[in-house]
Amino acid sequence: MAGGGEELRLAVTLGDPRGIGPEVARKAAGRFRAGPVRARLVFVGPAGTGAEVAADEFVATGEWTPGAGAAEAGRLAGLAIERGARMALAGEVDALVTAPIDKAALHAGGYPYPGHTEMLAHLAGDVEVVMLMDAETTALGGPLRVVLATTHLPLARVPTALTSERLVAQARITAAGLRQGWGIARPRLALCAVNPHASDGGLFGDEEARILEPALRTLCDAGIDAAGPIPADTVFVRAIRGEFDAVVVPYHDVGMAAFKTAAFGRGINVTLGLPFVRTSPDHGTALDIAGRGIADPGSMGEALALAARLAAQRMHAATRR
């Protein structure tokens, strides 16, 4: 473990200081410490949000002045992400947990990334990553794990971004991540269709025959347990019932609409493919309720717990090599 001690060290970046990130980090920290996992929480972000009082350690990246604008909030959020990533890459912490950011503010603050996932991939050396949405329990039982083959893109750009090669790469990283982090010896993956009824033999599009089916053949030839293309109106229920360990979806909203319906408040964003563990709650900054003390820390608490679990699993695997 980082520093050679017995406790895990989790870095928690506080996100946009105007939002609920500092509040849910503070609340979740108290609940997390009451649980069975031993971990030291290292909060990373600007001073002045009030969250620092709940940290075991606090790493200040500037100072927040209440009432400052979006650009300043985005700049401070970006600085915290940079610092947290450097700490994780240097082995100073065992995992990185990120509170929500406002993407427009991040851009205004000088960080031209679509979101956390892309920024962390760049900071880690432009590695290829997978955005995995994970809920170990859902409203229908569970679990549900959804991989976004394309992430923060306008829908009009999805047809050119979605390729067989991309699907194969994302599925490979997902299978490896599920083996390493979740201990699933042979992960079962489903490829979610692009078009209604998986195009119904070409009646509603050709992406299934042109992109998904070649990807499926490549994965099966490589020994990866994959099925599809499966229509979006059935694949998620089948996964929740235990048929699949993860669903690879072609674009952001087809996956996120199903995921948040089934697991809102319990979902976690996990970035696979990084050289360190990274998790995040599945909600946004909730600027409309920030500062009122009513934000639900449930998803942040789940993100802390999963980060600790995945980091411990990774360390255990390293000691056996």
C-alpha positions in Angstrom: 0.0 0.0 0.0 1.1 3.6 -0.5 3.7 4.6 1.9 4.2 1.0 3.0 1.5 1.3 5.8 -1.4 -0.9 6.6 -4.1 1.5 5.6 -5.2 2.3 2.1 -4.8 5.9 1.0 -7.6 7.3 -1.1 -7.3 10.7 -2.8 -10.6 12.5 -3.1 -10.8 15.5 -5.4 -13.5 17.9 -4.4 -14.8 18.8 -7.9 -16.5 22.0 -8.7 -16.5 24.1 -5.5 -19.9 25.7 -6.4 -21.5 22.2 -6.5 -22.3 19.5 -4.1 -18.9 17.7 -4.4 -17.4 19.1 -1.2 -20.7 18.4 0.7 -21.0 14.8 -0.4 -17.3 14.2 0.2 -17.6 15.5 3.8 -20.8 13.5 4.5 -19.5 10.3 2.8 -16.3 10.4 4.8 -18.1 10.1 8.1 -20.1 7.1 6.9 -17.1 5.5 5.3 -15.1 5.6 8.5 -18.0 3.8 10.3 -17.7 0.9 7.9 -15.4 -2.1 7.9 -12.7 -0.8 5.5 -9.6 0.9 6.8 -8.5 3.7 4.6 -7.0 7.2 5.0 -8.9 9.9 3.1 -6.8 12.5 1.4 -9.0 15.4 0.2 -7.5 17.3 -2.7 -9.0 20.7 -3.7 -9.2 24.3 -2.8 -9.4 25.5 0.7 -12.5 27.3 1.7 -15.2 24.8 0.8 -15.7 23.4 4.3 -14.8 19.8 3.2 -11.3 19.9 4.6 -12.6 19.4 8.2 -13.6 15.8 7.3 -10.3 14.8 5.7 -7.6 12.7 7.3 -5.2 14.8 5.2 -5.9 17.8 3.1 -3.9 18.9 0.1 -4.8 22.4 -0.9 -4.8 23.4 -4.5 -5.6 27.1 -4.3 -8.5 28.7 -2.4 -12.1 29.1 -3.2 -13.9 32.4 -2.7 -17.7 31.9 -2.5 -19.4 33.8 -5.3 -16.5 33.5 -7.7 -17.4 32.7 -11.3 -17.6 29.5 -13.3 -14.1 29.9 -14.8 -12.4 30.1 -11.4 -14.4 27.1 -10.2 -13.3 25.2 -13.3 -9.7 26.2 -12.9 -9.6 25.0 -9.3 -11.4 21.8 -10.1 -8.8 21.1 -12.9 -5.9 21.8 -10.5 -7.3 19.3 -8.1 -7.6 16.6 -10.7 -4.1 17.2 -11.9 -2.7 17.0 -8.4 -4.7 13.9 -7.5 -3.6 12.1 -10.7 0.0 12.9 -10.0 -0.3 11.5 -6.5 -1.9 8.3 -7.9 0.7 8.0 -10.6 3.5 8.4 -8.1 2.1 5.8 -5.8 1.4 8.3 -3.0 -2.2 7.2 -2.9 -3.8 3.8 -3.8 -6.8 5.1 -5.6 -8.4 8.3 -6.9 -12.1 9.2 -6.2 -13.4 12.3 -8.0 -16.3 14.5 -7.0 -18.4 16.0 -9.9 -17.2 18.7 -12.2 -19.1 21.1 -14.4 -17.7 20.5 -17.9 -18.4 24.0 -19.2 -16.7 25.5 -16.2 -13.7 23.2 -16.7 -13.4 24.5 -20.2 -13.7 28.1 -19.1 -11.0 27.4 -16.5 -8.5 26.4 -19.2 -8.9 22.6 -19.4 -10.2 21.6 -22.8 -11.4 18.1 -21.9 -14.9 16.6 -22.4 -14.7 15.2 -18.8 -12.8 13.4 -16.1 -12.3 10.3 -18.1 -10.6 11.9 -21.0 -8.5 14.2 -18.8 -7.2 11.4 -16.7 -6.4 9.3 -19.7 -4.3 12.2 -21.0 -2.6 12.8 -17.6 -1.7 9.1 -17.5 0.1 9.2 -20.8 -2.7 9.2 -23.3 -3.6 5.6 -22.4 -6.8 3.9 -23.8 -9.5 3.8 -21.2 -13.0 2.5 -20.6 -15.8 4.3 -18.9 -17.6 1.7 -16.8 -20.8 2.5 -14.9 -21.1 0.0 -12.1 -23.9 -0.7 -9.6 -23.6 -3.8 -7.5 -27.2 -3.5 -6.5 -30.1 -2.0 -8.6 -33.8 -1.4 -8.2 -34.4 -4.7 -10.0 -31.8 -6.6 -8.1 -28.4 -6.4 -9.7 -25.7 -5.9 -10.5 -25.5 -3.8 -13.7 -22.3 -2.7 -15.3 -22.4 -0.6 -18.5 -19.5 0.3 -20.7 -19.8 3.4 -22.8 -17.9 2.6 -26.1 -18.2 6.3 -27.0 -18.4 8.8 -24.2 -19.0 12.6 -24.3 -19.8 13.1 -28.0 -22.7 14.7 -29.8 -25.0 12.0 -31.1 -24.3 13.1 -34.7 -20.6 12.1 -34.3 -21.3 8.6 -32.9 -21.6 6.9 -36.3 -18.0 7.9 -37.3 -16.5 7.3 -33.8 -18.0 3.8 -33.4 -15.8 1.3 -35.1 -15.3 -2.5 -34.8 -11.7 -1.8 -33.6 -13.0 0.5 -30.9 -15.5 -2.0 -29.7 -12.9 -4.7 -29.6 -10.4 -2.6 -27.7 -13.1 -1.5 -25.2 -14.3 -5.0 -24.6 -10.8 -6.3 -24.1 -10.0 -3.6 -21.5 -13.4 -4.3 -19.8 -12.7 -8.1 -19.6 -9.3 -7.5 -18.2 -10.7 -5.0 -15.7 -13.4 -7.3 -14.5 -10.9 -10.1 -14.0 -8.4 -7.9 -12.1 -10.8 -5.8 -10.0 -13.9 -8.0 -9.6 -12.2 -11.4 -9.7 -14.5 -12.6 -12.5 -12.5 -15.4 -14.1 -14.4 -15.4 -17.4 -16.4 -12.2 -17.8 -19.5 -12.4 -20.0 -20.0 -9.4 -22.2 -23.0 -8.2 -24.2 -22.8 -5.8 -27.2 -25.8 -3.5 -27.2 -27.2 -2.8 -30.6 -27.2 0.7 -32.2 -30.6 0.5 -34.0 -34.1 -0.6 -32.9 -34.4 -4.4 -32.8 -30.7 -4.7 -33.7 -31.7 -3.3 -37.2 -34.0 -6.3 -37.8 -31.9 -7.8 -40.6 -30.9 -4.4 -42.1 -34.4 -2.8 -42.1 -33.4 0.0 -39.7 -29.7 0.5 -40.4 -26.4 -1.4 -41.1 -24.3 -0.7 -38.0 -25.0 -4.1 -36.6 -23.8 -6.0 -39.7 -21.0 -3.5 -40.5 -19.6 -2.8 -37.1 -20.9 -4.9 -34.2 -20.9 -8.4 -35.9 -17.3 -8.2 -37.0 -16.3 -7.0 -33.6 -18.1 -9.9 -32.0 -16.3 -12.4 -34.3 -12.9 -10.9 -33.3 -13.7 -11.1 -29.6 -14.9 -14.7 -29.8 -11.9 -15.7 -31.8 -9.7 -14.1 -29.1 -11.5 -16.3 -26.4 -13.6 -13.5 -24.9 -17.1 -14.5 -23.9 -19.2 -12.0 -25.8 -22.8 -12.0 -27.3 -24.8 -9.7 -29.5 -25.8 -7.5 -31.0 -28.6 -7.4 -28.5 -31.4 -4.8 -28.7 -31.2 -2.0 -26.1 -34.8 -2.7 -25.0 -33.8 -6.2 -23.6 -30.1 -6.3 -23.0 -30.1 -4.4 -19.6 -32.8 -6.5 -18.1 -30.9 -9.7 -19.2 -27.7 -8.3 -17.5 -29.5 -7.5 -14.3 -30.9 -11.0 -14.2 -27.4 -12.3 -14.3 -26.9 -13.3 -17.9 -24.0 -10.8 -18.5 -21.3 -9.3 -16.3 -21.2 -6.1 -18.4 -23.0 -4.5 -21.4 -20.9 -2.5 -24.0 -23.2 0.2 -25.4 -22.5 2.2 -28.5 -23.2 5.7 -27.2 -23.6 7.6 -23.9 -27.3 8.1 -23.4 -28.5 4.6 -24.5 -26.5 3.3 -21.6 -26.9 6.0 -19.1 -30.7 6.3 -19.4 -31.0 2.6 -18.5 -28.3 2.7 -15.8 -29.6 5.7 -13.9 -33.1 4.4 -14.1 -32.0 1.1 -12.4 -29.3 2.5 -10.1 -29.7 6.2 -9.4 -28.0 7.0 -6.1 -26.1 3.7 -6.1 -24.1 4.0 -9.3 -20.4 4.5 -9.6 -18.2 5.6 -12.6 -15.1 3.5 -12.9 -12.3 4.3 -15.3 -10.7 1.0 -16.5 -7.3 1.1 -18.3 -5.6 3.6 -16.1 -2.5 2.6 -14.1 -4.4 3.4 -10.9 -7.9 2.9 -9.6 -10.4 5.7 -10.3 -14.0 5.9 -9.2 -16.6 8.7 -9.1 -20.3 9.1 -8.1 -22.7 8.9 -11.0 -24.3 12.3 -10.5 -23.4 15.8 -11.4 -22.7 19.0 -9.6 -26.3 19.7 -8.7 -25.8 23.4 -8.6 -29.4 24.0 -7.9 -29.2 22.4 -4.4 -25.6 23.2 -3.5 -25.1 24.9 -0.2 -28.5 23.8 1.2 -27.1 20.7 3.1 -29.5 18.3 1.5 -27.3 16.5 -1.0 -27.4 12.7 -0.8 -23.9 11.2 -0.3 -24.9 7.7 -1.2 -23.2 7.5 -4.5 -20.0 9.1 -3.2 -20.0 6.6 -0.4 -20.3 3.8 -2.9 -17.4 5.3 -4.9 -15.2 5.3 -1.8 -16.1 1.7 -0.9 -15.5 0.4 -4.4 -12.2 2.3 -4.8 -11.0 0.7 -1.6 -12.1 -2.7 -2.7 -10.5 -2.4 -6.2 -7.2 -1.0 -4.8 -7.0 -3.8 -2.2 -7.7 -6.4 -4.9 -5.0 -4.8 -7.1 -2.5 -4.9 -4.3 -3.3 -8.4 -3.4 -2.7 -9.5 -7.0 0.6 -7.6 -7.1 1.9 -9.5 -4.0 1.2 -12.8 -5.6 3.3 -12.0 -8.7 
